[in-house]
Amino acid sequence: DLYFKQKFKVFQEKWHKKYGWHLFLPLNKEDEHYYQTLRIPTKESQKEFDELVQALAKIIIDSINIKELKKYLVSKESKEELKKSVKTEFLLEKNDQSIEVFKKYLVQNYNFYFPEMIDFLKNLQNLRSTGSAHRKGDNYDDAKKKFGLNNNFKDVFENILTECIKI
């Protein structure tokens, strides 16, 4: 957890220095506690795990700076000559959410497509949505399987943080 925080902070600083804007928006004062209290679970507790997944999703997924990313994207509404340079599947659409906008930004601007990273972010978002943000059900069981979660909350959350560092 400390290594993740250190890497995240360094990444944020380097990105801002290079591009002049934040890829991940800084948390509001009222949300800073999510970052400050992020850690490996201290016990095998569903409640603690849910809270930490919620925090991590706020720090990463909810904080993706889609407003800034969209400035650098060709959309389906763009002029025809611009659209010709981008595969249809990577054109920005009105209803694209943060992870999809991020994916399209990477493809359009850097010709970089890393499906494992995008899948990981979507799976993390799904784990949060089906586990901590809403009532648990069959969708949560599917989300748990993606992370190999079977009441081994500490190990799984540590693996999630490790994946965040890798991407």
N, C-alpha and C positions, 0 to 999 in steps of 0.2 A: 504493500500500500504506500509506503514512503517512497519507494522507487518510482511507482506510477506517478505520484504527485510531483516528484522532482522532474521526471521526464515530461510530464504534461506542461509544467511551468516553463521549462526550457523550450519546448516546442512552440508554445504560445508566444514567447518572446522573440524567437527566431522568425516565426511567420510574420509577426507584426513588423519587425524590423525590415524584412524583405519586401512585404507587400503593402504595408501601411494600414492594414486592417486586421482584425482578429478572425481567424477561421472559426474558433469557438468563442462566442460572446462571453465576456466576463459575467459572472453571476451577479445578480442584484444583491444588495446588502441583506435583504430578507432571505436569500437563498444561499448565502456564503457558507452556512453551516453544513450544507450537503458536502462541500469540498473539505471543509475542516474536519468533519467527523468520519470521512471515508476511511475504511480500514478493513482488514481481514476480520470476518466474524469472530467474536471471542468465544462463542459457543455454537452448538449445532441447533440453531433456533430458526424456525420459519419466519417469525416476526422480524428478527434482526436481518436475515437474508433479504426479505422483501424490502426493508428500508434501505439497505445498501444498494440493491439493484435499482431502486427508485432514484437514489442519489446519483449513481453512476450514469443513468440515463439522462438525468437533468444536466449533469456536467458535460456530457458528450453530445448525445443525440438532440436533446431539446435546445442545446446551445449552438448548434451549427448555424453559422451566419448566412442564412439563405438569401437575405436581402442583398448582401454583397456578392454572393456567388452568382445570383441571377443576372447581375450586371455584365457578366462575362460569358453569358450563354446565348446561343442561337435557339430561338423558340419556334414552335410550329406556326406562329403568327409572323415570323420574320419574312423579309423579302426573299423571293425565290432564289436569287443568286447566293444568298447566305446559306439557305437550307441545303443547297446542292453539296456543300462541303461537309455535311454531317449526316451520318446514317439516321434514318427516320427514328429508330428506337432510342436515339440519344438526343433528340430534340426536346427542349424544355416544353412541358405542358402546364397549363394553368393550375391544375390540381396537384402537381408534384409536391411531395412533402420533403422534409429535410434530407433524408438518406438518398432519395432519388435525385434531388437537386445536386447533392454532393457528388454522386456517381457521374452524373452528366457533366458537371464541371470538370472532373478529372479527365474524362474521356475527351471532351471538346477542347480543353486547353492544354492537355499534356499527353494525349493519346494513351492514357493510362487507365486500364480496366483491370481491376483486381477483384474478381467475383467473390473470393473467399472473404475479403474485408467487408464487402457490401452485405454478403449473407450473414456474417457475424453481427454486424450492426442491426440488421433486420431481426435476427434472432434475439438479440439483446432487447430490442424494442418490444418484441412480442412477449418475451419473458416478463418484462415490466408490465405491459398492458394486460396480460392474462393472469399475472401473479399479484402485483402490488397495486395496480391502478383500478382493477375491477375484481369481481367475484371469480374465484377459481372454478374451473370446470374442465371439460375435455380438452379445450385449447391449451390450458395450462399444462396438462399432462403431456401434450405434444411438445410444448416449449421446453419442459423439463428434460425430455429425451434428447433434444438438440445439444444440451449441455451435460448430459449424463448425470443429472441431478436425482439423487435418491437418498435424501436426508444427510448427504455429505456436504453440507452448506459451506464449510470452511474451504475445503479443497476446490469446490466448484467456483466459488467467488475468487479465490486466488488464481485459478486458471483464467477466469474472465478478465481479471486485471492484467494478467500476463499477455493475453491476446490484445488487450487495449494498447499495451506498450509496443507490441509487435507492429500493429497497424499504424 
